[in-house]
Amino acid sequence: MCAAIDSRLFLTFVIACLVFRASPSYAVDLTGSDEDTTEKKDIYDRISTLVDSLNAWSIEPVETDTQDCSKVYTLDSLDLMELFPGSKIEYLDPVKPSDPQGTIRISLPPYMELLTTTLYFQPADSTFGINYPQCYASVVVSDYLLIDDVPVSGDAGIMKDIPLVEHIASRLSQLRTIGLPSYLQASSPSEDIEQVSVTVRGRDMVDIPFSKASWFKSLSHIAAGMQVYAGLLEARGDSVEANLKFYILITYPDASGHHFLEWRESLVKTQDKWKTDEIDIIFTPYIRTDNLKELFAQPGKTDREPIELKIR
């Protein structure tokens, strides 16, 4: 579904729906536990347990899988249907599925017929010291920032700033691969920050400071084995400062809800390079999604030649 979106309306409406449709009587089970033992468990008990875990992980980082850099991973050795259940898998170049050297496009099934997420895989090339497939998201620059064919609200100057657009594409690649095995995860864009502020929304607002490394490990642990939808909500700024808003939605097939995170990132430009100055996360867990509204319309046409940015 090709769609256009007023991202400010999207941000306001979706967060309102996701937060206030959460029932205090019925928890959303994202772990596949037995329904008879979980259905009546208060959602705030679940949030409290999650907060306890996050507090512990902020001090002692959670264990994640390690990457064997000496091993060569190939696309044809991956079980893509297991990694991306229900997704559309397309071989782009070459077009023969039997040829493991082709680029692969993975399109997750539309979530609630609203959100989409697309990833591209390129094969490992040990000749150049790359022993594992390269996974990335693409951003197209036209009259808008186009992500998965969805125009995103942004200031005009940002769309002319290629290094900043490259940062956006790199961050999207990282967020969209955060739940995959470590050798398939995209690297973080360049940043100077040491700390990430995480606010968990439940009965109360709980603030948890993380180091950058411990937060990415925690998020990877939470998203492991899940379907991760991530996109850009808004891009604002000028020639020296920028503010980006991303969303991350974590769920799995046939789940009745999801975790929703709003990722607020501030950047500053020095010597023609953008560096992340601050990251604030608003984490709303265990959310029902049975009342989302259709928010998309057909996009307007543009005469500008789009530019596709691929981060590898």
N, C-alpha and C positions, 0 to 999 in steps of 0.2 A: 504494500500500500504506500504510494507516494503521497506525502502529506506536508502541509505547512502548519506552523504553530506560532502563536504569540507566546513566547517562552515565559513572560512575566505572568500571564494568565495561567499558563500551565503550572508554574511554580506555586502560585497562590492556591489554585483550586486543588491540585493533586495533593499537596501537603495537608490541606484542610481535610480532604476526603480520607487520606491515609491515616491521619491522626484521630479524627473524631469518629470515624467508623469503627475504630477498635473497640470491641465490646469487653467490659471488665469481667464478664461472666464466662467468656469462651476464649481460650487461648488458641493462637495459630501454631500448629505443630509443624515445624520445618525439619524435624529429624526423623519422621516416619515412625514415631512411637505408637503404641497401641491406643486406639481412640478411646476405648472404654476407661482407660486409666488417666487420660490427659484432657478429655473434653471439658470436664468441669473444673479443672485446675485454674485458679484465678490467674489472669494474664499478668498481674503485677507480681505474683510469685515467680513467674518465669523471668520477668524483667529484673527482679531482684537477684535471681541466680546469675543472670547474664552480667549484671553490674559487678557482682562478686568476682566473676571470672575475669572481667576486664580489669578490675583493680589489681588482681593477682598478676595478670599478664603485663600490666604496665610496669611492674616491679621486676618480675622474672619472666622474660619473653617466652611465649609458648613455643614448643618444639614444632618445627615444620620439616617437610621432607628436604633432603639435601640433593644437590645436583652433582652427578658424576661428570665432570668436564672432559674426561678422557673418552667417554663412551660416545659413539656416533648414533644419534637418533634420526630416523628417517620418517617421512610422512606416511609411507606405506606400512610402517610398523605400528602406527597409531590406530587405536580403535576409536575412530571419530564419532561413531554413533553412541558409544558409551560416554565419551567426553561431552558430547552435545546432543542429548536425546531429543528427538522430535525436530531437529534442525534440518535445514536445506543445505546440502553439500554439493558444491559445483566445482568442477575442474575447469580452470580458465585457460591455461596455456602450458603445455599443449592440452587439447580438449579430450584426449584419450584417458579415461579413468585408470587404465592399466599402466600408464606412464607415471612413475612416482616423482618425476621432476617438475610436474606442473604446479602452478599456483592454485591454491584451493580457497574458495570463498565459503565461509560458514555463516548462515543466516539463522539466528535463533527464531523460534516461532513467536509471532507477535504476542506480547503479554497483554491480556485483556483487550486485544485488538487495538492497543494504543502505543506501546513501546516496542521498538525494534533494536536489535544490536547485531552488527556484522563484523566479522573478523576475517583477515586474510592470512594464509599460511604460505610461506615459501620454504622449499626444502633446504636441508642442511647442505653445506658445501665444505667438506673437510679440506679441500684444496686451499681455502682461504682461512682455515682455522675455525670454521663455524661447524660445530658438531651437533647442533640441534636445530629444528625448524624455527624460522623467524616468524613471529606472529605480530600483526599490527592492525590498527584501525586506520581508516582513511578519512581525510577531511578535504572537502572540495571548496575552493574559494571562488565565489561569483559575486552577485550583488548581496549575497548572504554567505554565512558559513553554512555549508551543507554537510550534514552528518546523517548517513543512512537516508539520503534524499530529503531530509527534513531541514528547512531553513531555521537557523537559530538566531535569536535577537542579539545584536552586537553593534558596538560603535563602529563607524566607517573606518576610523584610523586603525583599528585592530585588524581588520581584514586586509589592510595594506602592509601590515607588519609581518613579514614571512617568518622571522624567528619566533614571534609569539604564537603564530598559527602552528608552527612546528611543535612548540611546547604543548599546545592544546592536543594535537594529534598524539604526541608521546604520552601525555597523561591519560588520554582515553585508552590507548593501547595497554597501559599498565592496569587501569581499573577493569577493563574488560577481560583481562587474562588473570586477574588476581586469584581466582579460584581453581586455576589449572595446576597441574604438576609444575614444580619449580622450573624445569628445563623449558617449559613452554611460556612462562611468564615474561612479559615485556619488562624491560628495565625502567627504572624511575627516571624522569627528566632531571636535568641539572637543577640542584637546589641547595641553599645554604642553611636551611632551618635545622634546628636540633630537636624541636619539640612540636608536637601536634596536640591541639586541644580537642577533646571529644566530649560532647554533651549527650547523655542518654535521656530520652524523654519517656517518662512513665508517670506514676502518681506524682513524683517530684522530678525536677531537673537535676541530674547528677553530672558534675564536671569531673573528668578524669584526664590528667595530663599524661601523655605518652612521649617517649623518645620517638623519633622518626622511624627507626628500625623496628622497635617493638610494636608500633602501630601497624606497620605493613605486615608484620608477621601475624598479628592478631586478626587483621582483616582477611588475610589469606586463609587462616585457620577457620574463620567463620564461614567463608565462601567456598571452602574446599568441597568439590563434588556437587556444587549447586549450579543453577543457571544464573548467570550474572548479567544484568542489563545495566548499561552505563551510558550516559550521554551528557552533553553540555546544555545547560539551561540558559545561560546568559554570559556575555563577555562585554565588560565595560572598561573604559580606561582612556588614556591618552598616550603621549609619546614616552612618558617616564613611569607611569603607574598603571596597573591593570588589576581588575577584580573579576575572577571567574567563578561561576557556580556550576558544578557538576551534580548529577544524581547517580546513585548506585542502588539498584533494586536486586535483592537476593532472594531466590525462590527455588523451587524444583517442580518437575512435572506433576500435575494433579494436586499440588498443595492448594489450600484455601486462603493463602495469604503470603506475606513476604516480610523481609526487613527492608527498611528504606533509609538511605543515608543521603543527606545533603552535604556536599563537599564545597566549602567556601575557601577560595585560594586567592591570596594577594601577592602580587609580584611587583618588583621594581626593576628599572632598566639602568644599568651602569655600563659605560664603555661598550654600548651596542649589544649588551647581553642581558637577557631576562633571567632573574633569579627569584625563586619563591621566597617571600618574606614571612608568610604566615599561612597556616592551614587550620581551619576550624571545621569540625565535623558535627553535624546534628544527626544523631542516630535514633531513629524511631523503630523499635523492634516489634515483631509479632503483630502484624497489621492485617486485618481482613480487607479483602479487595472485592467485595460483592456489590459495590455501588458506584464504581467509577463511570464517568460520563464520557461520551465521545467528544474529543477536544480538537480534532484535526480537520483541515479543509484542504482543498487542492492548492498547490503552490502557484504563486504568480510566475509568469515567464520572465526571463531575463535575456538581454542581448549580449551580456558579457560572456566571454569565453571562460569556462570554469577551469580551475587549476587543481589537480589532485595531489595531495601531499601524502607520501607514504613514509612512515617511520619504521625503520628496520633495526 
